[in-house]
Amino acid sequence: MSVWVNGTVVERIDWNDKLFTLKVEADTDPFVAGQFTKLGLEQEGERLQRAYSYVNAPSQQPLEFLAVAVEDGSLSPRLQDLHPGDQLMVAKRATGFMVLDEVPAGRDMWMLATGTAVGPFLSMLRSDDTWEQFETFNLVYAVRELRDMAYLEEIRALEAARPEQFRFVPVVSRESIDGMLQGRIPELISQGKIQEYADTPITPSRSQVMICGNPDMIRDTVAVLEGMKLRKNLRRTPGQITMEKYW
Ligand SMILES: Cc1cc2nc3c(=O)[nH]c(=O)nc-3n(C[C@H](O)[C@H](O)[C@H](O)COP(=O)(O)OP(=O)(O)OC[C@H]3O[C@@H](n4cnc5c(N)ncnc54)[C@H](O)[C@@H]3O)c2cc1C
Protein backbone atom coordinates (compact mmCIF):
# COMPACT_ATOMS: atom_id res chain seq x y z
CA MET A 1 0.00 0.00 0.00
CA SER A 2 1.36 3.39 -0.95
CA VAL A 3 1.63 6.19 1.55
CA TRP A 4 0.26 9.41 0.08
CA VAL A 5 1.08 13.03 0.77
CA ASN A 6 -0.75 16.18 -0.27
CA GLY A 7 0.76 18.13 -3.12
CA THR A 8 0.09 21.68 -4.29
CA VAL A 9 0.44 22.72 -7.92
CA VAL A 10 2.77 25.72 -7.99
CA GLU A 11 3.23 26.13 -11.74
CA ARG A 12 2.06 24.68 -14.97
CA ILE A 13 3.42 24.93 -18.48
CA ASP A 14 1.22 24.23 -21.50
CA TRP A 15 3.35 22.95 -24.40
CA ASN A 16 0.27 22.53 -26.59
CA ASP A 17 -3.44 21.94 -26.05
CA LYS A 18 -2.85 18.39 -24.69
CA LEU A 19 0.70 18.35 -23.38
CA PHE A 20 1.55 20.01 -20.08
CA THR A 21 4.01 20.15 -17.20
CA LEU A 22 2.86 20.35 -13.61
CA LYS A 23 5.25 21.61 -10.95
CA VAL A 24 4.19 20.41 -7.54
CA GLU A 25 5.29 21.04 -3.98
CA ALA A 26 4.98 17.89 -1.86
CA ASP A 27 6.97 16.27 0.93
CA THR A 28 7.93 13.05 -0.87
CA ASP A 29 10.86 10.72 -0.17
CA PRO A 30 14.11 11.12 -2.11
CA PHE A 31 14.20 9.34 -5.49
CA VAL A 32 16.75 8.35 -8.10
CA ALA A 33 16.73 10.03 -11.53
CA GLY A 34 14.65 7.88 -13.89
CA GLN A 35 12.16 6.76 -11.26
CA PHE A 36 8.43 7.45 -11.13
CA THR A 37 5.85 8.04 -8.44
CA LYS A 38 2.06 8.04 -8.53
CA LEU A 39 -0.28 10.99 -8.77
CA GLY A 40 -3.82 10.71 -7.53
CA LEU A 41 -7.10 12.62 -7.38
CA GLU A 42 -10.15 11.78 -5.33
CA GLN A 43 -13.23 11.03 -7.37
CA GLU A 44 -16.52 10.08 -5.73
CA GLY A 45 -14.72 8.89 -2.61
CA GLU A 46 -12.17 6.83 -4.54
CA ARG A 47 -8.63 7.70 -5.46
CA LEU A 48 -7.85 7.60 -9.16
CA GLN A 49 -4.10 7.02 -9.46
CA ARG A 50 -1.51 6.54 -12.21
CA ALA A 51 2.28 6.42 -12.54
CA TYR A 52 4.23 9.55 -13.59
CA SER A 53 7.97 9.93 -13.97
CA TYR A 54 9.88 12.64 -12.18
CA VAL A 55 11.27 15.23 -14.61
CA ASN A 56 13.10 17.28 -11.98
CA ALA A 57 16.54 16.07 -10.90
CA PRO A 58 16.53 14.52 -7.41
CA SER A 59 18.31 17.62 -6.10
CA GLN A 60 15.72 20.00 -7.55
CA GLN A 61 12.48 21.40 -6.13
CA PRO A 62 9.60 21.65 -6.91
CA LEU A 63 8.66 18.19 -8.21
CA GLU A 64 7.98 18.24 -11.93
CA PHE A 65 5.83 15.99 -14.13
CA LEU A 66 5.24 16.01 -17.90
CA ALA A 67 1.90 14.59 -18.96
CA VAL A 68 -0.38 14.33 -21.92
CA ALA A 69 -4.15 14.45 -21.60
CA VAL A 70 -5.14 11.12 -23.15
CA GLU A 71 -8.44 11.27 -25.02
CA ASP A 72 -11.10 9.59 -22.87
CA GLY A 73 -8.42 8.89 -20.24
CA SER A 74 -9.59 8.62 -16.65
CA LEU A 75 -6.97 10.67 -14.80
CA SER A 76 -4.82 12.62 -17.25
CA PRO A 77 -7.58 15.01 -18.50
CA ARG A 78 -8.33 15.81 -14.86
CA LEU A 79 -4.68 16.54 -14.17
CA GLN A 80 -4.79 18.93 -17.11
CA ASP A 81 -7.57 20.83 -15.35
CA LEU A 82 -5.31 21.62 -12.39
CA HIS A 83 -3.97 25.14 -11.91
CA PRO A 84 -1.54 26.74 -9.46
CA GLY A 85 -2.98 26.50 -5.97
CA ASP A 86 -4.89 23.25 -6.67
CA GLN A 87 -4.24 20.11 -4.63
CA LEU A 88 -3.45 16.56 -5.68
CA MET A 89 -2.09 13.44 -4.00
CA VAL A 90 1.48 12.23 -4.56
CA ALA A 91 2.76 8.80 -3.52
CA LYS A 92 5.56 9.37 -1.03
CA ARG A 93 7.86 6.64 -2.37
CA ALA A 94 9.24 6.46 -5.89
CA THR A 95 9.98 3.20 -7.70
CA GLY A 96 11.45 2.02 -11.00
CA PHE A 97 14.56 0.33 -12.33
CA MET A 98 15.22 2.50 -15.37
CA VAL A 99 18.03 4.24 -13.53
CA LEU A 100 21.72 4.56 -14.35
CA ASP A 101 22.76 2.44 -11.37
CA GLU A 102 21.02 -0.57 -12.93
CA VAL A 103 22.89 -0.18 -16.22
CA PRO A 104 26.23 -1.90 -16.83
CA ALA A 105 29.24 0.19 -17.83
CA GLY A 106 29.63 1.21 -21.45
CA ARG A 107 31.02 3.98 -23.62
CA ASP A 108 27.87 5.48 -25.13
CA MET A 109 24.53 5.90 -23.41
CA TRP A 110 21.49 5.97 -25.69
CA MET A 111 18.22 7.34 -24.31
CA LEU A 112 15.29 6.55 -26.61
CA ALA A 113 11.96 8.21 -25.77
CA THR A 114 8.56 8.71 -27.31
CA GLY A 115 6.42 11.65 -26.18
CA THR A 116 6.18 12.22 -22.44
CA ALA A 117 8.81 9.52 -21.79
CA VAL A 118 11.50 12.13 -22.38
CA GLY A 119 10.79 13.10 -18.75
CA PRO A 120 12.87 10.51 -16.88
CA PHE A 121 15.80 11.14 -19.23
CA LEU A 122 15.62 14.87 -18.53
CA SER A 123 15.75 14.07 -14.82
CA MET A 124 18.98 12.13 -15.44
CA LEU A 125 20.46 14.80 -17.73
CA ARG A 126 19.68 17.48 -15.15
CA SER A 127 21.75 15.58 -12.55
CA ASP A 128 25.45 16.48 -12.42
CA ASP A 129 26.68 12.98 -11.47
CA THR A 130 25.06 11.47 -14.60
CA TRP A 131 27.75 13.00 -16.79
CA GLU A 132 30.53 11.02 -15.13
CA GLN A 133 29.02 7.66 -16.04
CA PHE A 134 29.37 7.54 -19.86
CA GLU A 135 31.56 9.20 -22.45
CA THR A 136 28.60 10.24 -24.57
CA PHE A 137 24.87 10.66 -24.04
CA ASN A 138 22.61 10.40 -27.09
CA LEU A 139 19.03 11.50 -26.52
CA VAL A 140 16.60 10.32 -29.21
CA TYR A 141 13.24 12.04 -28.71
CA ALA A 142 10.41 11.01 -31.01
CA VAL A 143 7.09 12.84 -31.34
CA ARG A 144 4.35 13.05 -33.94
CA GLU A 145 4.58 16.75 -34.68
CA LEU A 146 7.09 19.41 -33.76
CA ARG A 147 4.52 21.05 -31.45
CA ASP A 148 4.63 17.88 -29.32
CA MET A 149 8.32 18.36 -28.52
CA ALA A 150 8.40 19.69 -24.95
CA TYR A 151 11.57 21.09 -23.39
CA LEU A 152 13.17 21.69 -26.80
CA GLU A 153 14.84 24.91 -25.69
CA GLU A 154 16.37 23.26 -22.63
CA ILE A 155 17.64 20.33 -24.71
CA ARG A 156 19.16 22.71 -27.28
CA ALA A 157 20.89 24.59 -24.46
CA LEU A 158 22.33 21.32 -23.17
CA GLU A 159 23.66 20.56 -26.67
CA ALA A 160 25.38 23.94 -26.71
CA ALA A 161 26.78 23.48 -23.20
CA ARG A 162 28.15 19.95 -23.76
CA PRO A 163 28.97 19.66 -27.46
CA GLU A 164 31.47 16.81 -26.95
CA GLN A 165 29.39 14.68 -24.64
CA PHE A 166 25.75 15.22 -25.57
CA ARG A 167 23.96 14.60 -28.85
CA PHE A 168 20.31 15.26 -29.46
CA VAL A 169 18.49 13.32 -32.17
CA PRO A 170 15.01 14.81 -32.71
CA VAL A 171 12.57 12.56 -34.56
CA VAL A 172 9.19 13.67 -35.90
CA SER A 173 6.92 11.06 -37.47
CA ARG A 174 4.20 13.11 -39.15
CA GLU A 175 6.01 16.18 -40.43
CA SER A 176 9.15 16.87 -42.35
CA ILE A 177 11.22 19.32 -40.30
CA ASP A 178 14.57 20.69 -41.44
CA GLY A 179 17.41 19.24 -39.38
CA MET A 180 15.24 16.57 -37.75
CA LEU A 181 14.77 12.93 -38.70
CA GLN A 182 11.40 11.76 -39.96
CA GLY A 183 9.99 8.32 -39.16
CA ARG A 184 9.92 5.87 -36.26
CA ILE A 185 12.80 4.98 -33.96
CA PRO A 186 13.02 1.24 -34.84
CA GLU A 187 13.19 1.78 -38.60
CA LEU A 188 15.58 4.72 -38.24
CA ILE A 189 17.95 2.55 -36.18
CA SER A 190 17.75 -0.38 -38.58
CA GLN A 191 18.52 2.02 -41.46
CA GLY A 192 21.46 3.42 -39.46
CA LYS A 193 20.04 6.95 -39.68
CA ILE A 194 19.97 7.62 -35.95
CA GLN A 195 23.56 6.41 -35.54
CA GLU A 196 24.63 8.57 -38.51
CA TYR A 197 22.86 11.64 -37.10
CA ALA A 198 24.60 11.20 -33.73
CA ASP A 199 27.86 10.18 -35.38
CA THR A 200 27.97 7.23 -32.99
CA PRO A 201 27.57 3.53 -33.78
CA ILE A 202 25.36 1.18 -31.76
CA THR A 203 27.27 -1.99 -30.87
CA PRO A 204 27.11 -4.49 -27.98
CA SER A 205 30.62 -3.60 -26.86
CA ARG A 206 30.22 0.16 -26.56
CA SER A 207 26.49 0.94 -26.22
CA GLN A 208 23.96 0.92 -23.42
CA VAL A 209 20.39 1.68 -24.49
CA MET A 210 17.52 2.84 -22.33
CA ILE A 211 14.09 2.83 -23.98
CA CYS A 212 10.99 4.43 -22.55
CA GLY A 213 7.43 5.19 -23.60
CA ASN A 214 5.13 3.66 -26.19
CA PRO A 215 5.09 -0.16 -25.85
CA ASP A 216 4.92 -0.75 -29.63
CA MET A 217 8.00 1.38 -30.17
CA ILE A 218 9.77 -0.48 -27.36
CA ARG A 219 8.88 -3.92 -28.73
CA ASP A 220 9.96 -3.04 -32.27
CA THR A 221 13.14 -1.29 -31.15
CA VAL A 222 14.17 -4.20 -28.92
CA ALA A 223 13.71 -6.54 -31.91
CA VAL A 224 15.94 -4.33 -34.08
CA LEU A 225 18.59 -4.05 -31.34
CA GLU A 226 18.53 -7.80 -30.70
CA GLY A 227 19.15 -8.23 -34.42
CA MET A 228 22.28 -6.12 -33.83
CA LYS A 229 23.36 -8.54 -31.05
CA LEU A 230 22.39 -6.33 -28.11
CA ARG A 231 20.62 -8.13 -25.26
CA LYS A 232 18.11 -7.17 -22.59
CA ASN A 233 19.72 -6.08 -19.36
CA LEU A 234 18.52 -8.39 -16.61
CA ARG A 235 19.91 -8.50 -13.07
CA ARG A 236 21.12 -12.09 -13.53
CA THR A 237 22.37 -11.62 -17.07
CA PRO A 238 23.55 -8.08 -17.71
CA GLY A 239 22.99 -6.81 -21.24
CA GLN A 240 22.65 -3.55 -23.12
CA ILE A 241 18.89 -2.84 -23.25
CA THR A 242 16.98 -1.39 -20.26
CA MET A 243 13.39 -0.34 -20.75
CA GLU A 244 10.21 1.02 -19.22
CA LYS A 245 6.79 0.80 -20.85
CA TYR A 246 4.27 3.55 -20.14
CA TRP A 247 1.26 1.32 -20.90
C1 LIG B 1 6.20 3.57 -15.09
C2 LIG B 1 5.24 4.54 -15.76
C3 LIG B 1 5.56 5.88 -15.84
C4 LIG B 1 4.70 6.77 -16.49
N1 LIG B 1 5.04 8.07 -16.59
C5 LIG B 1 4.23 8.93 -17.27
C6 LIG B 1 4.59 10.30 -17.44
O1 LIG B 1 5.64 10.76 -16.96
N2 LIG B 1 3.75 11.09 -18.15
C7 LIG B 1 2.59 10.61 -18.70
O2 LIG B 1 1.85 11.39 -19.35
N3 LIG B 1 2.23 9.34 -18.55
C8 LIG B 1 3.01 8.49 -17.84
N4 LIG B 1 2.62 7.20 -17.66
C9 LIG B 1 1.28 6.81 -18.11
C10 LIG B 1 0.27 7.19 -17.01
O3 LIG B 1 0.49 6.38 -15.88
C11 LIG B 1 -1.19 7.01 -17.44
O4 LIG B 1 -1.34 5.74 -18.01
C12 LIG B 1 -1.62 8.07 -18.44
O5 LIG B 1 -1.53 9.37 -17.90
C13 LIG B 1 -3.06 7.81 -18.87
O6 LIG B 1 -3.88 7.74 -17.73
P1 LIG B 1 -5.47 7.97 -17.85
O7 LIG B 1 -6.09 7.52 -16.58
O8 LIG B 1 -5.74 9.36 -18.30
O9 LIG B 1 -5.83 7.02 -19.05
P2 LIG B 1 -6.45 5.56 -19.02
O10 LIG B 1 -7.92 5.66 -18.96
O11 LIG B 1 -5.78 4.73 -17.98
O12 LIG B 1 -5.99 5.10 -20.51
C14 LIG B 1 -4.73 4.47 -20.73
C15 LIG B 1 -4.39 4.61 -22.21
O13 LIG B 1 -3.83 5.90 -22.42
C16 LIG B 1 -2.78 5.84 -23.39
N5 LIG B 1 -1.57 6.42 -22.75
C17 LIG B 1 -1.14 6.22 -21.48
N6 LIG B 1 -0.04 6.96 -21.22
C18 LIG B 1 0.23 7.66 -22.33
C19 LIG B 1 1.23 8.59 -22.65
N7 LIG B 1 2.16 8.96 -21.75
N8 LIG B 1 1.25 9.11 -23.89
C20 LIG B 1 0.30 8.75 -24.80
N9 LIG B 1 -0.69 7.87 -24.54
C21 LIG B 1 -0.73 7.33 -23.32
C22 LIG B 1 -2.62 4.39 -23.76
O14 LIG B 1 -3.32 4.16 -24.96
C23 LIG B 1 -3.25 3.66 -22.63
O15 LIG B 1 -3.75 2.41 -23.02
C24 LIG B 1 3.48 6.29 -17.03
C25 LIG B 1 3.16 4.94 -16.92
C26 LIG B 1 4.03 4.06 -16.30
C27 LIG B 1 3.64 2.60 -16.21
The ligand as an SDF file (V2000), in Angstrom:
LIG
                    3D

 53 58  0  0  0  0  0  0  0  0999 V2000
    6.1970    3.5690  -15.0870 C   0  0  0  0  0  0  0  0  0  0  0  0
    5.2390    4.5360  -15.7590 C   0  0  0  0  0  0  0  0  0  0  0  0
    5.5620    5.8780  -15.8360 C   0  0  0  0  0  0  0  0  0  0  0  0
    4.6970    6.7740  -16.4870 C   0  0  0  0  0  0  0  0  0  0  0  0
    5.0390    8.0710  -16.5850 N   0  0  0  0  0  0  0  0  0  0  0  0
    4.2300    8.9310  -17.2700 C   0  0  0  0  0  0  0  0  0  0  0  0
    4.5950   10.3040  -17.4380 C   0  0  0  0  0  0  0  0  0  0  0  0
    5.6420   10.7560  -16.9610 O   0  0  0  0  0  0  0  0  0  0  0  0
    3.7480   11.0930  -18.1540 N   0  0  0  0  0  0  0  0  0  0  0  0
    2.5890   10.6090  -18.7010 C   0  0  0  0  0  0  0  0  0  0  0  0
    1.8540   11.3900  -19.3520 O   0  0  0  0  0  0  0  0  0  0  0  0
    2.2300    9.3380  -18.5490 N   0  0  0  0  0  0  0  0  0  0  0  0
    3.0110    8.4860  -17.8370 C   0  0  0  0  0  0  0  0  0  0  0  0
    2.6230    7.2010  -17.6640 N   0  0  0  0  0  0  0  0  0  0  0  0
    1.2750    6.8070  -18.1070 C   0  0  0  0  0  0  0  0  0  0  0  0
    0.2710    7.1920  -17.0070 C   0  0  0  0  0  0  0  0  0  0  0  0
    0.4850    6.3770  -15.8770 O   0  0  0  0  0  0  0  0  0  0  0  0
   -1.1880    7.0080  -17.4380 C   0  0  0  0  0  0  0  0  0  0  0  0
   -1.3440    5.7430  -18.0060 O   0  0  0  0  0  0  0  0  0  0  0  0
   -1.6240    8.0660  -18.4370 C   0  0  0  0  0  0  0  0  0  0  0  0
   -1.5330    9.3660  -17.9020 O   0  0  0  0  0  0  0  0  0  0  0  0
   -3.0650    7.8130  -18.8750 C   0  0  0  0  0  0  0  0  0  0  0  0
   -3.8810    7.7390  -17.7260 O   0  0  0  0  0  0  0  0  0  0  0  0
   -5.4670    7.9730  -17.8460 P   0  0  0  0  0  0  0  0  0  0  0  0
   -6.0890    7.5220  -16.5790 O   0  0  0  0  0  0  0  0  0  0  0  0
   -5.7430    9.3550  -18.3020 O   0  0  0  0  0  0  0  0  0  0  0  0
   -5.8280    7.0180  -19.0510 O   0  0  0  0  0  0  0  0  0  0  0  0
   -6.4540    5.5550  -19.0240 P   0  0  0  0  0  0  0  0  0  0  0  0
   -7.9230    5.6560  -18.9610 O   0  0  0  0  0  0  0  0  0  0  0  0
   -5.7790    4.7330  -17.9840 O   0  0  0  0  0  0  0  0  0  0  0  0
   -5.9920    5.1050  -20.5090 O   0  0  0  0  0  0  0  0  0  0  0  0
   -4.7330    4.4730  -20.7330 C   0  0  0  0  0  0  0  0  0  0  0  0
   -4.3860    4.6150  -22.2110 C   0  0  0  0  0  0  0  0  0  0  0  0
   -3.8290    5.9000  -22.4240 O   0  0  0  0  0  0  0  0  0  0  0  0
   -2.7800    5.8450  -23.3860 C   0  0  0  0  0  0  0  0  0  0  0  0
   -1.5660    6.4250  -22.7490 N   0  0  0  0  0  0  0  0  0  0  0  0
   -1.1420    6.2230  -21.4820 C   0  0  0  0  0  0  0  0  0  0  0  0
   -0.0380    6.9560  -21.2160 N   0  0  0  0  0  0  0  0  0  0  0  0
    0.2310    7.6590  -22.3270 C   0  0  0  0  0  0  0  0  0  0  0  0
    1.2320    8.5880  -22.6470 C   0  0  0  0  0  0  0  0  0  0  0  0
    2.1590    8.9600  -21.7470 N   0  0  0  0  0  0  0  0  0  0  0  0
    1.2450    9.1130  -23.8940 N   0  0  0  0  0  0  0  0  0  0  0  0
    0.3000    8.7540  -24.7990 C   0  0  0  0  0  0  0  0  0  0  0  0
   -0.6860    7.8690  -24.5420 N   0  0  0  0  0  0  0  0  0  0  0  0
   -0.7340    7.3250  -23.3190 C   0  0  0  0  0  0  0  0  0  0  0  0
   -2.6150    4.3910  -23.7640 C   0  0  0  0  0  0  0  0  0  0  0  0
   -3.3180    4.1620  -24.9570 O   0  0  0  0  0  0  0  0  0  0  0  0
   -3.2500    3.6550  -22.6300 C   0  0  0  0  0  0  0  0  0  0  0  0
   -3.7520    2.4120  -23.0170 O   0  0  0  0  0  0  0  0  0  0  0  0
    3.4820    6.2850  -17.0280 C   0  0  0  0  0  0  0  0  0  0  0  0
    3.1620    4.9390  -16.9160 C   0  0  0  0  0  0  0  0  0  0  0  0
    4.0300    4.0630  -16.3030 C   0  0  0  0  0  0  0  0  0  0  0  0
    3.6420    2.6010  -16.2120 C   0  0  0  0  0  0  0  0  0  0  0  0
  1  2  1  0
  2  3  1  0
  2 52  2  0
  3  4  2  0
  4  5  1  0
  4 50  1  0
  5  6  2  0
  6  7  1  0
  6 13  1  0
  7  8  2  0
  7  9  1  0
  9 10  1  0
 10 11  2  0
 10 12  1  0
 12 13  2  0
 13 14  1  0
 14 15  1  0
 14 50  1  0
 15 16  1  0
 16 17  1  0
 16 18  1  0
 18 19  1  0
 18 20  1  0
 20 21  1  0
 20 22  1  0
 22 23  1  0
 23 24  1  0
 24 25  2  0
 24 26  1  0
 24 27  1  0
 27 28  1  0
 28 29  2  0
 28 30  1  0
 28 31  1  0
 31 32  1  0
 32 33  1  0
 33 34  1  0
 33 48  1  0
 34 35  1  0
 35 36  1  0
 35 46  1  0
 36 37  1  0
 36 45  1  0
 37 38  2  0
 38 39  1  0
 39 40  1  0
 39 45  2  0
 40 41  1  0
 40 42  2  0
 42 43  1  0
 43 44  2  0
 44 45  1  0
 46 47  1  0
 46 48  1  0
 48 49  1  0
 50 51  2  0
 51 52  1  0
 52 53  1  0
M  END
$$$$
